[in-house]
Amino acid sequence: MNVEIVAQLSEIQRAVRDYFTRGGSVLSALAVLLVIAGAVALAYYLTVRQQQPAQAMHRSDHEVLFRKLMIRLGLNLSQRRLLARIERDLDPACPCLMFLSPSLFDEFVGDWSRRQGASGEKVPVAEELRRIRRILFPPVEASDGIGMSGSGERPDESR
């Protein structure tokens, strides 16, 4: 067995020597090796990429809408990151529901806070969440119901 390996190694050595004797250069050999290494790297990359779940590569429509709404609602980057973290941790079917009403927002935040507390992690973001809630759901000024006077006219209209 060892004799066969030595014979094969000597044949490889002879083939390499013949290649360079016939005019092959080190640069051409290096180019061939680089092409082979590139092909192997590309095959590895494509294999790894194919094995990743499709959901990790593409955001759902709900996630895209959630991110666009946060921008349109005027939340700054740190506030958007906090809500994105809540969305990622809870993984709801439709994260945009938290923007519909104060009670839904409070429910999402409460669920997230309980999970954070259960994991032993302190939640130092309570004040930031209150600020976000005030931005999303500003307090409504007291008025006479729906903003209309008793006569059915708008208050700013003159008679």
WOZIJO-V446896 format. One record per residue. RES is the residue in three letters. PSI is psi in degrees with one decimal (999 if undefined). OMEGA is omega in whole degrees, -180 to 180 (NA if undefined). Layout:
# WOZIJO-V446896
res->RES psi->PSI omega->OMEGA
res->RES psi->PSI omega->OMEGA
This chain:
# WOZIJO-V446896
res->MET psi->-47.1 omega->179
res->ASN psi->-32.9 omega->179
res->VAL psi->-38.9 omega->179
res->GLU psi->-41.6 omega->-180
res->ILE psi->-42.7 omega->179
res->VAL psi->-38.6 omega->179
res->ALA psi->-41.4 omega->179
res->GLN psi->-40.9 omega->178
res->LEU psi->-39.5 omega->179
res->SER psi->-34.8 omega->176
res->GLU psi->-41.5 omega->178
res->ILE psi->-41.3 omega->179
res->GLN psi->-42.1 omega->178
res->ARG psi->-41.1 omega->-179
res->ALA psi->-41.6 omega->179
res->VAL psi->-43.3 omega->179
res->ARG psi->-42.2 omega->179
res->ASP psi->-38.7 omega->180
res->TYR psi->-48.1 omega->-178
res->PHE psi->-28.0 omega->178
res->THR psi->-33.7 omega->-180
res->ARG psi->-3.7 omega->176
res->GLY psi->4.6 omega->176
res->GLY psi->139.9 omega->-178
res->SER psi->166.5 omega->178
res->VAL psi->-36.3 omega->-179
res->LEU psi->-40.3 omega->179
res->SER psi->-37.7 omega->177
res->ALA psi->-40.5 omega->178
res->LEU psi->-39.7 omega->178
res->ALA psi->-42.3 omega->179
res->VAL psi->-43.5 omega->179
res->LEU psi->-39.4 omega->178
res->LEU psi->-39.9 omega->178
res->VAL psi->-42.7 omega->179
res->ILE psi->-44.5 omega->179
res->ALA psi->-39.3 omega->178
res->GLY psi->-41.1 omega->179
res->ALA psi->-40.8 omega->179
res->VAL psi->-43.0 omega->180
res->ALA psi->-41.4 omega->179
res->LEU psi->-43.6 omega->179
res->ALA psi->-40.9 omega->178
res->TYR psi->-45.9 omega->-180
res->TYR psi->-46.5 omega->-179
res->LEU psi->-36.9 omega->179
res->THR psi->-45.7 omega->180
res->VAL psi->-42.3 omega->-179
res->ARG psi->-37.9 omega->-179
res->GLN psi->-29.6 omega->-178
res->GLN psi->-14.8 omega->179
res->GLN psi->144.6 omega->178
res->PRO psi->144.6 omega->-178
res->ALA psi->-33.5 omega->-178
res->GLN psi->-33.2 omega->180
res->ALA psi->-25.8 omega->-177
res->MET psi->-29.1 omega->-175
res->HIS psi->131.1 omega->177
res->ARG psi->147.4 omega->178
res->SER psi->165.3 omega->178
res->ASP psi->-35.9 omega->180
res->HIS psi->-41.6 omega->-180
res->GLU psi->-40.1 omega->179
res->VAL psi->-45.7 omega->178
res->LEU psi->-41.4 omega->179
res->PHE psi->-46.5 omega->-179
res->ARG psi->-39.1 omega->178
res->LYS psi->-39.4 omega->179
res->LEU psi->-39.4 omega->179
res->MET psi->-39.4 omega->179
res->ILE psi->-46.8 omega->-178
res->ARG psi->-28.7 omega->180
res->LEU psi->-3.7 omega->174
res->GLY psi->22.3 omega->178
res->LEU psi->140.6 omega->179
res->ASN psi->176.2 omega->-173
res->LEU psi->-43.6 omega->-179
res->SER psi->-35.3 omega->178
res->GLN psi->-41.2 omega->178
res->ARG psi->-39.4 omega->179
res->ARG psi->-39.6 omega->179
res->LEU psi->-46.7 omega->179
res->LEU psi->-35.5 omega->177
res->ALA psi->-36.1 omega->177
res->ARG psi->-42.6 omega->178
res->ILE psi->-44.8 omega->180
res->GLU psi->-43.3 omega->-179
res->ARG psi->-41.7 omega->-179
res->ASP psi->-39.9 omega->-179
res->LEU psi->-33.1 omega->-178
res->ASP psi->56.3 omega->179
res->PRO psi->160.2 omega->179
res->ALA psi->-40.2 omega->179
res->CYS psi->95.7 omega->-176
res->PRO psi->-18.6 omega->-178
res->CYS psi->-15.8 omega->-180
res->LEU psi->-27.4 omega->-178
res->MET psi->-16.2 omega->-180
res->PHE psi->-4.3 omega->-174
res->LEU psi->-38.3 omega->-178
res->SER psi->156.9 omega->178
res->PRO psi->-36.4 omega->-178
res->SER psi->-38.5 omega->177
res->LEU psi->-40.1 omega->177
res->PHE psi->-46.4 omega->-180
res->ASP psi->-35.6 omega->179
res->GLU psi->-45.9 omega->178
res->PHE psi->-49.0 omega->-178
res->VAL psi->-40.4 omega->179
res->GLY psi->-44.8 omega->178
res->ASP psi->-44.7 omega->-179
res->TRP psi->-42.7 omega->-179
res->SER psi->-40.6 omega->178
res->ARG psi->-41.7 omega->178
res->ARG psi->-39.1 omega->179
res->GLN psi->-40.3 omega->179
res->GLY psi->-36.7 omega->-180
res->ALA psi->-29.4 omega->-179
res->SER psi->0.7 omega->178
res->GLY psi->4.0 omega->-178
res->GLU psi->132.8 omega->178
res->LYS psi->150.0 omega->-179
res->VAL psi->91.5 omega->-178
res->PRO psi->17.5 omega->-172
res->VAL psi->14.0 omega->-175
res->ALA psi->-42.2 omega->-180
res->GLU psi->-38.8 omega->178
res->GLU psi->-38.8 omega->178
res->LEU psi->-36.0 omega->176
res->ARG psi->-39.4 omega->178
res->ARG psi->-42.7 omega->179
res->ILE psi->-42.6 omega->-180
res->ARG psi->-40.3 omega->179
res->ARG psi->-33.3 omega->178
res->ILE psi->-45.1 omega->-177
res->LEU psi->-37.7 omega->-176
res->PHE psi->76.8 omega->-179
res->PRO psi->148.0 omega->179
res->PRO psi->138.9 omega->-180
res->VAL psi->131.0 omega->178
res->GLU psi->145.7 omega->180
res->ALA psi->134.0 omega->177
res->SER psi->-174.0 omega->-178
res->ASP psi->51.8 omega->177
res->GLY psi->-99.1 omega->-176
res->ILE psi->18.3 omega->177
res->GLY psi->16.7 omega->-179
res->MET psi->149.6 omega->176
res->SER psi->167.9 omega->-177
res->GLY psi->-22.9 omega->-177
res->SER psi->-3.7 omega->-179
res->GLY psi->-4.2 omega->178
res->GLU psi->158.0 omega->176
res->ARG psi->144.5 omega->-176
res->PRO psi->-28.7 omega->-177
res->ASP psi->-4.5 omega->180
res->GLU psi->137.8 omega->177
res->SER psi->152.5 omega->-177
res->ARG psi->999 omega->NA
